[in-house]
Amino acid sequence: MRRPKLLPSISLLICVAGGLLTLNVCGGGGAANTTAAPVASITASPNAIPAGQSVMLSWQTSNATSVSIQGLGTVAASGSQKVTPASSTDYQLTATGPGGMAKVAAQVTVTTTPIEHVVIIFQENRSVDNLFGSDRFNPNGRQLPNADIADFGINSHGDLVPLTAVSIKAPYNPDHSRIPAFQDMCDISSSTGNCKMDGADKIQIFCDPGKPNCAPPNPQFKYVQGGDVQPYFQMAETYTFGDRMFQTNQGPSFPAHQFIISGTSAPSAGSDLFVAENPTGIDTGVSKQKTGCIAAPEATVLTIDPNGIETPVYPCLDHPTLTDELNTSQLSWRYYAPSDGSIWTGPNAIQHMCGPNATPPNATACTGSDWSNVVLQNSSNDVHTPNAVLADISSGKLATVTWVIPSGEASDHPRGTDGSGPTWVSQIVNAIGNSPYWANTAIIITWDDWGGWYDHVPPPAILNAYEFGFRVPLIVVSPYAKPQYVSHQVYDFGSIMKFIEKDFGLSTVAAGYADTFTLTGDLMDCFNFSQQPLVFKTIVASAPSRFKHTGSPPSDPDDD
């Protein structure tokens, strides 16, 4: 038998995923030889600094014969070096070796102010006149000097109605839906297009089952008695208070918690619709069902078009968010909330943030990479104390941008709060104020909607049939907040986004979103970055232990 002629061995080099795979092509079945590709990583700590400060770059590589960092030149295979960039910089590391090339980068953001951390505390359901009102004829009453706060209102009959005191734990809940509550209180003028603000008496009042007469006369025309909110007064009197802060949207909590992280409640990118109300189909009468992208298939939420026409959709949205811009710039963020499926947990209703474990409406859990930044404070110990955020502050893990949402008990939500809201907020403020973070943090405290309470200042405009809503309080606490100052500039939830974007050099989220509005400011009037930084003084508040604890996990809102 004739034997086949043996071919000489041939080596064929093929690039595979940045490496080189050596194949021996021969008749003798030579073995494959793989050359390992370089592996590299680089970090910057911190990755957001004011101009003139330094960061530490740290890097590691393997399988590399040459390593360089753009702006620094050739460096050791692993090491660290302090750098002081004059502007925001991408430090790109290139590692090369026999197995190919690897490129990684660390972004350093040089802020436009001394602020390196922004903490947004999003409380519940209060208007300015309600939370900071008082009786001017009461010698024991407390007032904010220079703030535009009324002590009487006007009802639909043209009568003057004095605002009288009520406990923050009032046993009733005024309606604060767009339809009919917003429309009733607004009572828009057909000639001017502005709200006349004389219809609060038409707002429906909700009581606990079996207690139909829970509300006093003129229940919408109330202010919270000063002793219940002393910590809020101390913060507002010490730092900056905004008396022209408006809810961006006209509806309740579900859309408001979309606006605070994205400047819209659009169901999809580019849509001219807004989610306008709270979802339905999430309350069985026995237990609460989850909402957002993990809601039951029968859940719906009303959207509104520019003509005011409402249409139901499933409550899973997907639009750009501020967190997308933070991710792009490698800036950390956290969203602390009491549960995963609440209408107060904004990321659960944004599909790319939730990352549902099945295609909606069949999902049961959020599992995406963004969801890892959502921190649940959902144990029985978290009812009156935000333990997770306090632990991150004390351990030096405060994110660049943080949103903190209260439990139902620690919210200021009527017929839901147990009165611990001011204490709950004070714990966060005191933890930051008594830590190294105080030197470079801005704490922004605001409320998600007006809660159905009377307020005398009309919205600055009505846009797209759904923007703006009524006034909500704003307190800015920072060593650079103007002391004992009332800002009269017009703000909305988009103003908080503008401040973050300006400080960290971020792009706006999308055209037409609240961070692009020209009617509202960017909070810069609340700060003086040339002043001697203020020394923090502890906010005096009741101890969390003062409030009764049933041993149950934190509650979600009853409906709004």
Beta strands, then each sheet from edge to edge (+ up, - down):
strand 1: 10-16
strand 2: 19-25
strand 3: 33-35
strand 4: 39-45
strand 5: 48-50
strand 6: 55-62
strand 7: 66-69
strand 8: 73-74
strand 9: 79-83
strand 10: 89-97
strand 11: 100-111
strand 12: 117-123
strand 13: 152-154
strand 14: 160-162
strand 15: 164-166
strand 16: 172-174
strand 17: 205-207
strand 18: 222-224
strand 19: 240-242
strand 20: 245-246
strand 21: 274-275
strand 22: 301-304
strand 23: 310-313
strand 24: 333-337
strand 25: 374-376
strand 26: 401-404
strand 27: 441-447
strand 28: 474-477
strand 29: 485-487
strand 30: 491-492
sheet 1: 1+ 2- 3+
sheet 2: 4+ 6- 9+
sheet 3: 5+ 11+ 10- 7+ 8-
sheet 4: 25+ 24+ 26+ 12+ 27+ 28- 19+ 29+
sheet 5: 13+ 14-
sheet 6: 15+ 18+
sheet 7: 16+ 17-
sheet 8: 20+ 30+
sheet 9: 21+ 22- 23+
end
